[in-house]
Amino acid sequence: MFPIRIADTTAGEWQEHPRFAGIWMKPLLTRADNALANVSLVRVPPGREVGRHIHPTQVETVYILTGRSILTVGDTEAPLEAGQIAAIPIGAEHALRNVGAEPVELLAFFTPPIS
C-alpha cells in the first residue's frame, strides 16, 4: 500500500524566499513526496519581482492562480495571468514581475526537483 500525500495550500506558514526579498513561498511537495518533481506555492505582491535567475538542471513550470504578471525569458517578455501556464527551459535566464493591483499567486513545479 502506498501512502497518499495531500498538500493543502491553506495550511502552513508563508516563508520569505531565501533569494528574493518580499517574495513569499510555501513548499507543498518535496523530493521526499515525488522523486521527479517538487511544487511550491509562490506569492508575488503588487510591484514586486522575482528577479532574473537560472535553474541549471531544472525545467520550471509556472501556473498562475491569481493576478497579472510579465514573464521574461531571456530577452522575451510575455504577459502571464490567472489560468495560464508556462514552461521555462533548463538554463534559461528568467524573471517574473507582478504588473497588477493584486498579489500574483502561482504554483512552481521543478523537474527534476530542486535539492
Secondary structure, 3 states (H helix, E strand, C coil): CCCCCCCCCCCCCCEECCCCCCCEEEEEECCCCCCCCEEEEEEECCCCEEEEECCCCCEEEEEEEECEEEEEECCEEEEEECCCEEEECCCCCEEEEECCCCCEEEEEEEECCCC
